[in-house]
């Protein structure tokens, strides 16, 4: 019952920047995680960044120092600022939210937004 919609993807040159947004609708418990994953053609989906409701953030090794995750709880939104983009960052980026609802954890995924880094 949670819907996630990503935006902000597109084509950018190497060294450029993009900011991705993910807006959630529906009920999200105060205990939750919000994060970003990505998947390039022929490769497994990998963690990009995750933010927990307790204030912890984690980043994949390949994006540390270049990407920054942030959230706005009032807006039920999560953002990913991507700087110094490289061609290997090209992938579909997915927003993911986990929330404790009823008696169990629920996991929700967005449809993804394409990021292409190319000259």
N, C-alpha and C positions, 0 to 999 in steps of 0.2 A: 504493500500500500504506500510505499515511498517511491517517488519518481525523481530521477536525477537527469538534469539536462546540462550538457557541457557546451561551452562556447569559447571562442577566441583562437581556435586553430587556424592554420593557413600556411602559406608559403613565405619563407624568410631566407635570407642569405646567411651563409656561415658567419658567425660572430654577432648576429643580430639577436633580437629579443622578442618574446611573445609572452602574453599573460593569458592563462586559461582560467575560466570560471566554471563553477559547477553550482547550480541552484537546485536545492531539494524542496520538494513539496511533500506534504504528509507529516506523519508523526515521527519525530526523532527523539528518543530518550536522551536525558541529560548525560547518560553514560554511553559514549559512542566513540567511533573513530571515523575520520574522514580522510580520504587519501586519493592518490593518483597512481595508476599503473599504466604501462605502455606495452604494445606488442608490435614488433616489426615483422614484415613478411618472412615466413620461414623460421621464425624464432618464437621462443616461449614468452608468455606474458611475464613481465618483471615489475617489481616494486620501483616506483619513482620516489614517492614521498608519502608519509602518513602523519596525521595529526590526531592525537587523542584528546578526549575531553578533560583529562587531567593535566594537560599542558606539555606532554611529551611529543617530540617530533623525531622522525627517522627518515633518512635518505638513502637511496641506493648509491653504491660506491661511484658509479659512473656519472652521477649528477651533483655530488657534494661540492660545495663551493660555487656552483653555478645556478642552481635552482633554489627557490624559497617557497615553502608552503605556508599558507595562512588561512585563517577562518574567520567568519563572522557568525556567531551563534544566533544572534537576533534575526539575521537574514537567512539562516540555515544554508550558508554558502561556504564553499572552500575554493581557494585560489592557488594557482601555481605560477609564480614568476620565473620565467626561463630566460637566462642571460647567457651570452657567449655560446650560442647554439652551434652545434657541430652536425655534419651530415649524418653521423651515427645516431643522432637524436630523432631522426625521421621515424615516425611510428604513429599508430593510432593510440591516442591517450584516453584512458577510461577513468572516470570518477567512480569511487567506491565508498560506500557508507555502510558501517555495521552499527546496529543499535539493538539494545535489549528491549524486546517487546513481548508482552504477555509473560510466558515462562521460559523463553529461550532467546538466543541471539538470532537476529535476522541480518541478511546480507543483501545489499542492493547495488546494482551496477548501472551506469549510464550507457548510452549507445556508442559513445566514443566520438572524438574529434580528431581529424587528421592534422598532423604537423609534418611539414616537409621542409627540410633544410637543404638548399641546393643553390649553386651559383647559376 
